Amino acid sequence: MSASSFTVANIEFCPLDLPITDPFVVATGQLQVAKNVFVRLTLHDGTTGYGEIAPFPAITGEDRENSLKNARSLREHLLGQSALQYQRLGHELTERAPDAPAARCGLETALLDALTRTLCVPLWALWGGADVRARETDITIPIASPERTLELARQWYKRGFRLFKMKVGHDVDEDLRRIDTLHRHCAGVAFVIDANQGYTREEAAAFIQGVNRFGGNLLLLEQPLAKHDLEGHAGLKRDCHVPIAADESAQSLRDLQAVIRHRAADYVNIKITKSGLLDGALMATAAKAAGLQVMLGGMVETRVAMGCSYGLALGIGGCSVLDLDTPLLLETDPVTGGYAYEGPLLLPWHGPGLDFDIPSFQAATSDRL
Ligand SMILES: [Mg+2]
């Protein structure tokens, strides 16, 4: 194998509409169809790797059109470069497009998938293979009526899910009613509560008191307040004795450093689509070094981006909460191979790279979507 085998020879994009079974409603907006883009990167030796661009406009402000435009521009920088220098390339992508993490994530994933396929090792081996085992994920229940909430929860409960990620943030009383109902009907469940910045400080405190009143098992409260309100998060953490997770407050390494400085969180939700893959990996390491717990999550993604995140959990180890469920919320799975779901468990793969194929991949021949 010569050094030129690792040179990036081609990068193609395939836009794909992915209908979601139930509208994915969060405090700041909703998605009914995930408008993602698959990336296929080919090395000089003919090895291909896949990545996924999964923008969520209401959360990061990126949409498919601007993500694709950014990805096409970054593509020019990667062509002719060696995949062996992926850290340098990752830094350069961040410098060139700091506000396009979804596009960077798709390109970086495809780059590392191709590299590890050429090297004949699973992608998680690149991060060190610290914790290679089946892991349990939570399951997301979007904001919906109490009746639909219970119906969805019962379906997941029957399939073995015991950690419910409840989207809240529109109305404290209604949120408490939905969670109390699940607490009473689904024995032994715990809750990750994600308000996506939807509460004021007073509402968040009232919500925590309400959950304490009926004895719900609250594992953590994610991003209750506006992302810049680090003082408010620190106050809730201190005064209400509930573990707080930073998500929108921690989009980049610099954000994370501010969260750490303000003691604003106990957990950080790392998402490769939110920060880019290589910056996300750096953030996970920095969070652990600062004594924070790492949660790994995602946007609305297929098993390509989510498999890459699971690979981070397997590789770097020490990730305490996995929120890697969105492929289960999609109507179809366009991906073959790779990791598998068994109830709430993700089962590791052992083939090279991410070990996927995307049979329907059709490269777009123009910028028209
Ligand atoms: Mg979140």
Residues whose N, C-alpha, C, O or C-beta is under 5 A from the ligand:
A	BS01	MG	D194 E222 D247
